[in-house]
């Protein structure tokens, strides 16, 4: 789909929240560093957070593939953090695990995001589709400060992204055809899931990494949200 076609047909920009709108890696590393130092762990806090996020992702994908009762994001997070600390040999309490996962709600946007979304808002509706729990996403509003038109949790679809049910349910909830939605994410798996389901996609390539071989290539590649706004407004 060309840029002109996006402008002519897309009604809503739908965003992943964690890692696309808010800086998850940087924010959690800043939180984890003093926690890990106090625990006497001498490893790299950034690597700890990467380990945490990858473990969370793996567990959420298992949950999505089982496609039974949806496990809350927070519970998956608790399991992931506990597992990583077990592997790192860090002693911890349940309260400390809850603290680390709870900090996800307080993450701040990437610096250019608020202004870029304000620009996109002049032409498109702005919606979030997140793996986060509804209460986590509601709490996050006061920290990221962005007035989205709607915030949708995948709990509505009883599965984590990239299960097809999450994207189809989100389109149903906003009352649009799949190809009237541009799904925007910093994660290839999310763009692949949305494109496979029938949405148009934009990959925010903040880290200048190859998207990878897949038949579900993004319609738009942009290094920042500001660059996306420049391209389609």
Backbone torsions as a table, in degrees:
resi	resn	phi	psi	omega
1	UNK	NA	131.7	-179.6
2	UNK	-79.2	165.8	176.0
3	UNK	-58.6	-41.7	179.5
4	UNK	-62.8	-37.3	179.0
5	UNK	-68.3	-38.3	175.6
6	UNK	-59.9	-48.0	-179.1
7	UNK	-61.1	-36.3	-176.0
8	UNK	-78.8	-31.9	-170.5
9	UNK	-111.2	-29.4	-175.0
10	UNK	-77.9	132.8	179.7
11	UNK	-106.5	-28.0	-175.0
12	UNK	-134.9	136.7	166.2
13	UNK	-96.9	123.7	-177.4
14	UNK	-114.0	126.6	-170.1
15	UNK	-113.9	138.9	159.2
16	UNK	-67.0	145.4	-178.7
17	UNK	-96.5	-52.7	-172.7
18	UNK	-78.4	106.8	179.5
19	UNK	99.3	-12.9	177.7
20	UNK	-110.3	-52.4	175.8
21	UNK	-86.9	-47.8	-180.0
22	UNK	-106.9	149.5	-177.2
23	UNK	-82.7	92.8	-175.6
24	UNK	-75.0	-47.9	-177.7
25	UNK	-63.0	-51.2	-179.0
26	UNK	-65.2	-42.5	-178.3
27	UNK	-66.2	-44.7	-179.5
28	UNK	-72.0	-31.2	176.4
29	UNK	-64.7	-41.1	178.3
30	UNK	-63.3	-33.5	179.1
31	UNK	-77.5	-41.3	-176.1
32	UNK	-71.0	-31.9	-174.3
33	UNK	-55.8	-54.3	179.7
34	UNK	-67.4	-32.5	177.2
35	UNK	-61.9	-47.6	-178.3
36	UNK	-69.1	-36.3	177.3
37	UNK	-62.0	-43.4	179.6
38	UNK	-64.7	-26.0	177.9
39	UNK	-82.7	-6.9	-179.2
40	UNK	78.8	18.1	179.3
41	UNK	-88.5	125.6	-171.7
42	UNK	-98.0	6.8	-180.0
43	UNK	-75.4	-178.3	-178.3
44	UNK	-83.4	118.7	-180.0
45	UNK	-59.3	-34.9	178.7
46	UNK	-63.8	-40.7	177.6
47	UNK	-66.8	-38.1	176.8
48	UNK	-58.6	-45.8	-179.2
49	UNK	-66.5	-40.2	176.4
50	UNK	-60.1	-43.3	177.7
51	UNK	-60.7	-45.9	178.2
52	UNK	-58.2	-51.2	-175.9
53	UNK	-65.8	-39.2	179.3
54	UNK	-67.4	-38.6	177.6
55	UNK	-65.5	-42.3	176.9
56	UNK	-60.0	-46.6	-179.0
57	UNK	-59.6	-46.7	179.7
58	UNK	-59.0	-45.2	-178.7
59	UNK	-67.1	-36.5	179.4
60	UNK	-70.7	-34.4	177.0
61	UNK	-67.3	-38.6	175.5
62	UNK	-60.5	-43.8	-179.7
63	UNK	-62.6	-41.5	-179.8
64	UNK	-66.2	-40.3	-179.6
65	UNK	-68.6	-35.8	175.3
66	UNK	-63.1	-37.7	178.0
67	UNK	48.2	49.3	173.7
68	UNK	-108.9	-134.6	176.7
69	UNK	-67.1	127.9	-177.5
70	UNK	-67.7	127.2	177.4
71	UNK	-86.4	130.7	-179.4
72	UNK	-58.1	147.0	177.8
73	UNK	-54.8	-43.7	-178.2
74	UNK	-59.8	-41.1	-179.9
75	UNK	-66.9	-41.4	175.6
76	UNK	-60.0	-41.1	179.2
77	UNK	-62.2	-43.9	178.2
78	UNK	-60.0	-43.5	179.3
79	UNK	-62.1	-43.0	-176.4
80	UNK	-66.0	-47.2	-178.7
81	UNK	-64.5	-43.2	179.1
82	UNK	-61.6	-42.1	-179.3
83	UNK	-63.4	-44.4	-179.5
84	UNK	-65.1	-41.6	178.6
85	UNK	-67.8	-35.2	174.3
86	UNK	-60.1	-46.0	-178.4
87	UNK	-67.6	-31.5	-179.9
88	UNK	-84.3	-4.8	179.8
89	UNK	73.1	29.8	-179.6
90	UNK	-98.7	127.0	175.5
91	UNK	-80.0	141.7	-173.9
92	UNK	-155.6	165.1	174.5
93	UNK	-112.2	166.0	176.2
94	UNK	-61.2	-36.4	178.8
95	UNK	-63.8	-37.1	178.8
96	UNK	-68.7	-38.0	174.7
97	UNK	-62.3	-45.5	179.6
98	UNK	-62.1	-38.1	178.2
99	UNK	-60.2	-50.5	-177.4
100	UNK	-61.3	-45.9	-179.5
101	UNK	-67.1	-36.6	179.1
102	UNK	-63.0	-25.7	-179.8
103	UNK	-67.9	-17.1	176.3
104	UNK	-58.7	-33.4	-178.6
105	UNK	-66.6	-19.4	-172.6
106	UNK	-102.3	7.3	-176.1
107	UNK	-65.0	145.9	-177.9
108	UNK	-99.1	155.5	178.5
109	UNK	-68.2	156.8	166.6
110	UNK	-58.4	147.5	-170.4
111	UNK	-53.5	-38.3	-174.7
112	UNK	-86.4	-7.4	-170.6
113	UNK	-65.9	-49.0	-177.0
114	UNK	-55.9	-46.1	-179.5
115	UNK	-67.1	-38.7	179.1
116	UNK	-64.2	-40.3	179.0
117	UNK	-69.5	-34.2	175.0
118	UNK	-61.5	-37.1	178.0
119	UNK	-70.3	-42.9	178.0
120	UNK	-62.9	-32.6	-177.8
121	UNK	-61.7	-24.1	-179.5
122	UNK	-68.6	-16.9	-176.8
123	UNK	-124.7	-25.6	-173.2
124	UNK	-131.0	154.4	166.4
125	UNK	-72.5	150.2	-178.0
126	UNK	-118.9	120.6	-175.3
127	UNK	-132.3	145.1	172.9
128	UNK	-104.4	137.3	166.7
129	UNK	-124.2	108.9	-171.4
130	UNK	-125.7	150.0	172.4
131	UNK	-71.3	-12.2	-179.0
132	UNK	-65.3	156.7	176.2
133	UNK	-71.6	152.7	-179.1
134	UNK	-54.4	-42.7	-178.4
135	UNK	-69.7	-33.3	176.8
136	UNK	-65.7	-42.0	-179.4
137	UNK	-69.0	-34.5	177.5
138	UNK	-67.6	-44.7	177.8
139	UNK	-61.9	-37.4	-176.7
140	UNK	-62.1	-25.2	-177.3
141	UNK	-55.5	-40.7	-176.2
142	UNK	-71.9	-16.8	-179.3
143	UNK	-97.5	-39.3	178.6
144	UNK	-85.5	-23.5	171.6
145	UNK	69.7	18.1	-178.6
146	UNK	-103.3	128.9	-177.4
147	UNK	-89.7	82.2	175.8
148	UNK	-71.2	151.3	178.4
149	UNK	-69.7	-30.2	178.0
150	UNK	-158.9	144.2	176.2
151	UNK	-122.1	119.6	-175.8
152	UNK	-113.9	128.5	173.0
153	UNK	-93.9	144.1	178.2
154	UNK	-65.0	-11.5	175.4
155	UNK	-58.9	-24.4	176.3
156	UNK	-61.9	-28.7	-178.3
157	UNK	-103.7	-0.2	177.1
158	UNK	64.2	31.1	178.8
159	UNK	-164.0	157.5	173.4
160	UNK	-84.2	151.5	167.3
161	UNK	-62.0	144.2	14.4
162	UNK	-101.0	30.7	175.4
163	UNK	-57.9	136.8	-176.4
164	UNK	-56.9	-30.7	-178.1
165	UNK	-60.6	-30.1	-177.5
166	UNK	-67.7	-42.3	-177.8
167	UNK	-75.2	-39.9	179.4
168	UNK	-67.2	-38.0	178.0
169	UNK	-66.3	-40.5	179.5
170	UNK	-63.0	-41.8	178.1
171	UNK	-63.7	-40.7	177.2
172	UNK	-60.8	-43.0	-176.8
173	UNK	-67.6	-32.0	178.5
174	UNK	-92.7	-3.0	173.9
175	UNK	70.9	36.3	-178.9
176	UNK	-127.4	158.0	170.9
177	UNK	-71.3	155.2	-176.4
178	UNK	-56.2	-42.6	-175.1
179	UNK	-81.0	4.6	172.2
180	UNK	-93.2	3.7	-178.5
181	UNK	-117.4	131.3	171.9
182	UNK	-102.8	112.1	179.4
183	UNK	-89.0	129.8	-172.9
184	UNK	-118.3	123.5	-178.7
185	UNK	-150.4	154.3	174.5
186	UNK	-91.2	-0.7	-175.1
187	UNK	-115.1	126.9	179.9
188	UNK	-59.6	-41.7	-177.1
189	UNK	-58.8	-36.1	-178.2
190	UNK	-72.0	-41.9	176.3
191	UNK	-63.8	-40.7	179.0
192	UNK	-62.9	-44.0	178.8
193	UNK	-61.8	-45.6	-179.3
194	UNK	-66.2	-42.4	-179.3
195	UNK	-66.3	-41.5	178.1
196	UNK	-61.4	-34.8	-179.7
197	UNK	-76.4	-15.1	177.2
198	UNK	117.8	-1.3	177.4
199	UNK	-81.2	162.3	167.4
200	UNK	-84.4	152.9	-175.9
201	UNK	-135.3	150.4	173.5
202	UNK	-128.2	125.9	179.4
203	UNK	-99.7	118.3	176.4
204	UNK	-88.2	102.0	-171.3
205	UNK	-93.1	67.0	-175.3
206	UNK	-63.0	-30.5	-173.1
207	UNK	-101.3	8.0	178.1
208	UNK	51.9	54.7	179.7
209	UNK	-115.1	148.1	178.4
210	UNK	-62.5	142.7	-179.8
211	UNK	-69.9	-35.4	179.3
212	UNK	105.0	162.1	-179.8
213	UNK	-76.1	121.2	177.8
214	UNK	-166.9	147.1	174.7
215	UNK	-71.7	-10.4	-175.3
216	UNK	-103.6	60.2	-178.9
217	UNK	-70.5	148.1	179.0
218	UNK	-67.6	151.6	177.1
219	UNK	-74.7	-31.5	-176.9
220	UNK	-134.8	136.2	171.2
221	UNK	-113.4	128.4	178.3
222	UNK	-143.0	140.6	-177.9
223	UNK	-77.7	-24.8	179.0
224	UNK	-141.5	167.4	175.4
225	UNK	-66.5	-32.3	177.6
226	UNK	-63.5	-40.2	178.5
227	UNK	-66.0	-36.9	176.4
228	UNK	-62.7	-47.9	-180.0
229	UNK	-59.4	-41.3	179.1
230	UNK	-60.3	-36.5	-175.5
231	UNK	-76.5	-34.7	-168.8
232	UNK	-117.1	-0.5	178.0
233	UNK	-93.0	NA	NA
